[in-house]
Amino acid sequence: MLQPIIKAQHTYFKDPSALKQELDCLTLPTNASIFSVDAISMYTKIDTVDCIARLYTFLLDVKTKKKFPHYSPEALISAIKIVMCNNHMKFGDIFVRQLVGIAMGMSPTPSVTNLYVAVYEEQELLKFLGTSVFYLRRFIDDDLAIWLHHPNPHIDKSNWIQLKRAVTSGCLGWTFTTRSSEVVFMDMTIKIEGPHIETNLFEKPLSLYLYIPPHSCHTPGVSASTVMGKVLRIHQLYTHPTDISQHLCKFYDQLLERGYQHNTLIPLFQKAITAAEEYLQTSDDYRQIIKIQQQEANKRRVFFHLPFHPNNSTSKEPQQLWRRHIFSPDGKQHLNHLQNKEGAPIPVDQMVVVYSRAPNIGEMLSYRKICKCMGPKVSSYI
C-alpha cells in the first residue's frame, strides 16, 4: 500500500541506473556544485511517536486520499502502529521490546522510513528547489543535491546554513559532504563536467574483490549471474565507452585471479555484453511489459527445492521425471489441461528446480544461538 505513494514523492528514484538517466538529462548553470547528505543511523534513531503522527496526518489528508485511492487510511495507519510499536526480540534468556526506532529486518521498514522522511521534505526542504537547490534526490537515507552558488559569498554562506538547519531540524541527524564538482553517491562517482554530469563506478581502494571462486560449492548459475550482473552494471553506470572497456578488462582480470579460466569466462562475457547492450536499447515501457509477462509466467510454475552438491546429478533428471510422470505422461492429458476435484483448471505449465547452497565454514563453526555459548546469562548483566 505504501509503495505507490513513495514512488510518487518528488525526491524518489528507483536505483542508480534510474538516477544516472536523470542526471544525463540535466543541463547545469556555471554556478553549480554537487554534494551529498547521509543520515546517521536512520532506522534506529527514528522517533516512533513523531513518525506515526506525521504519517497519520499525511495519510488522512484529503489531497493524499484523492491522489491515492487504493488504500484504507485507517487500516494502513493501524498496520504501521503494529509494526512500529510491537517489535519484540529474544536475546539470550531475555525478551526485549524496541521503544525507539524501527527494526531494520522487517519488510515494511524501508517504506515507512522513506515516507516519513518524504513528508518532512515536502514540508521543509522542497521550498529550496529553484532558488539555492537546483536538483534533489534521495534513496532512503542518502541524499544527492546540486547547489546553486549566489554571486555574493556572504549570501551563499547564509543560504547554505539555512539549508543545513532545515535538514537537521527534524528528528534525525545528517552529515553533509562539502560542495564541490565531484561526489561519491550510490556506488558512483558523479562529476560535473561543464554543463553536464559524468558518472563512473566507484570502488573502494581497499576492496579485495572476493568474488565466489569457481571451486566453491555453488550452482554453476551463480558464476554466470555474477558476470551478467556486473557487466550490466558497468554498462549502466559509466558515461564513456572507453571507461566501460577498461573496467570490463579489470573485472575479467579480477575473476582470473580468483581462479576462473579463460575458456569459461570468454563465452560468459560475450553473452553478458550482448545482453547488456540489448537491455539498454529497450524502452522502459517494453521492459515493464516483459516484467509483467514474467510475473504471469511465475504464477503457473511449481518449484522443486534441493540442496546443492557438485557430485549430484544435474537438474535434467528431475525435469525428465516431472515431464514423464506428472506433466505429460504417455497416452494421458497434460497436467495444465486437467481439472481439480472442484472442477477448476490446474494452472501449472512448468517445474523449476531451485537449489540452496550447502552451509559454509563460518556457519559450521560459529555460534548461531547465544544460548550455546558458555558464560553468564544475558539477564545477569541487567
Buried (B, 14 or more C-beta within 10 A) or exposed (E): BBEEBBEEBEBBBEEBBBBBEEBEEBEBEEEBBBBBBBBEEBBEBBBBEEBBEBBBEBBEEEEBEEEBEEBEBEEBBEBBBEBBBEBEEEEBEEEEEBEEBBBEEBEBBBBBBBBBBBBBBBEBBBEBBEEBBBBBBBBBBBBBBBBBBBEEEEEBEEBBEEBEEBBBEBBBEBEBBEBEEEBEBBEBBBBBEEEBBBBBBBEEEEEEEEBBEBEBBBBEEBBBEBBBEBBBBBBBBBBEEEBBEBBBEEBBEBBEEBEBEEEBBEEBBEBBBEBBEEEEEEEEEEEEEEEEEEEEEEEEEEEBEEEBEEEEEEBEEBBEEBBEEEBBEEEEEBBBEEEEEEEEEEEBBBBEBEBEBBEEEEEEEEEEEEEEEEEEEBEEEE
